[in-house]
Amino acid sequence: MGKRIFWKYLPYIVSSYFLSFLICIGFAQEDSSESLLSGLMERLIAKLQMLVAMGTRVTLVACRLSYSLMVLVGAYLYLTHLNRHLGRDLVIGGLLLTLVAEILWPILMH
């Protein structure tokens, strides 16, 4: 019962902490409200850029893990004649994922 109450009111708790943080920042700086807002926006943009960079790294790690396993399992299935068609498809899919993750992704991100 206690867990449901916690999850029910979690957005309100988080927003109140965030608003109190913003108010503390506002009182700590005695500048104009325009510089306060621009400072907050700059910090928000920096955090979002960091989040996107971290998401990109996590996506690349997941892609590398996926294409490695796809090629290994596909080669095993193909070479042992357990399921040649699935093995061939896994190898082709793994190679295409390798092409996207290692060649096209860095080109598109820069």
C-alpha positions as CSV (number, residue, x, y, z in Angstrom):
1,M,0.0,0.0,0.0
2,G,2.8,2.4,0.8
3,K,4.5,1.9,-2.5
4,R,1.4,2.9,-4.4
5,I,1.2,6.1,-2.5
6,F,4.8,6.9,-3.1
7,W,4.5,6.3,-6.9
8,K,1.3,8.3,-7.0
9,Y,2.8,11.4,-5.4
10,L,6.3,11.1,-6.9
11,P,5.8,13.6,-9.7
12,Y,4.6,16.2,-7.2
13,I,7.6,15.5,-4.9
14,V,10.1,15.8,-7.7
15,S,8.6,19.0,-9.1
16,S,8.6,20.6,-5.6
17,Y,12.3,19.7,-5.2
18,F,13.0,21.2,-8.6
19,L,11.1,24.4,-7.9
20,S,12.8,24.8,-4.5
21,F,16.1,24.4,-6.3
22,L,15.2,27.1,-8.8
23,I,14.1,29.4,-6.1
24,C,17.3,28.9,-4.2
25,I,19.3,29.7,-7.3
26,G,17.2,32.8,-7.8
27,F,17.9,34.1,-4.3
28,A,21.6,33.2,-4.5
29,Q,22.1,35.3,-7.6
30,E,21.2,38.9,-7.2
31,D,21.3,39.5,-11.0
32,S,18.4,40.4,-13.2
33,S,15.8,37.8,-14.0
34,E,17.0,37.8,-17.6
35,S,20.5,36.7,-16.7
36,L,19.0,34.1,-14.3
37,L,16.9,32.6,-17.1
38,S,19.8,32.7,-19.6
39,G,22.0,30.9,-17.0
40,L,19.4,28.3,-16.4
41,M,18.9,27.8,-20.1
42,E,22.6,27.4,-20.7
43,R,22.8,24.8,-17.9
44,L,19.8,23.0,-19.2
45,I,21.2,22.9,-22.8
46,A,24.6,21.6,-21.4
47,K,22.8,18.9,-19.5
48,L,20.7,17.9,-22.5
49,Q,23.9,17.8,-24.7
50,M,25.5,15.5,-22.1
51,L,22.4,13.3,-22.0
52,V,22.4,13.0,-25.9
53,A,26.1,12.1,-25.9
54,M,25.6,9.5,-23.2
55,G,22.6,8.1,-25.1
56,T,24.7,7.9,-28.2
57,R,27.4,5.9,-26.4
58,V,24.9,3.5,-24.9
59,T,23.3,3.0,-28.2
60,L,26.6,2.2,-29.9
61,V,27.5,-0.3,-27.1
62,A,24.1,-2.0,-27.6
63,C,24.6,-2.1,-31.4
64,R,28.1,-3.6,-31.0
65,L,26.8,-6.2,-28.7
66,S,23.9,-7.0,-30.9
67,Y,25.8,-7.3,-34.2
68,S,28.5,-9.4,-32.6
69,L,26.1,-11.9,-31.2
70,M,24.1,-11.9,-34.5
71,V,27.1,-12.7,-36.5
72,L,28.4,-15.4,-34.1
73,V,25.1,-17.1,-33.7
74,G,24.4,-16.8,-37.5
75,A,27.8,-18.3,-38.4
76,Y,27.2,-21.2,-35.9
77,L,23.7,-21.9,-37.3
78,Y,24.9,-21.7,-40.9
79,L,28.1,-23.8,-40.5
80,T,26.5,-26.5,-38.4
81,H,23.6,-26.8,-40.8
82,L,21.1,-26.5,-37.9
83,N,19.2,-23.7,-39.7
84,R,21.1,-22.4,-42.7
85,H,18.5,-19.8,-43.7
86,L,18.2,-18.3,-40.3
87,G,22.0,-18.3,-40.0
88,R,22.5,-16.6,-43.3
89,D,19.9,-14.0,-42.4
90,L,21.5,-13.3,-39.0
91,V,24.9,-12.9,-40.6
92,I,23.5,-10.5,-43.2
93,G,21.6,-8.5,-40.5
94,G,24.6,-8.4,-38.3
95,L,26.8,-7.1,-41.1
96,L,24.2,-4.4,-42.0
97,L,24.0,-3.4,-38.4
98,T,27.8,-3.2,-38.3
99,L,27.7,-0.9,-41.4
100,V,25.1,1.4,-39.8
101,A,26.7,1.5,-36.3
102,E,30.3,1.9,-37.3
103,I,30.2,3.8,-40.5
104,L,26.9,5.7,-41.0
105,W,26.2,6.6,-37.4
106,P,29.5,8.6,-36.9
107,I,29.0,10.3,-40.2
108,L,25.5,11.4,-39.3
109,M,26.4,12.4,-35.7
110,H,29.1,14.8,-36.8
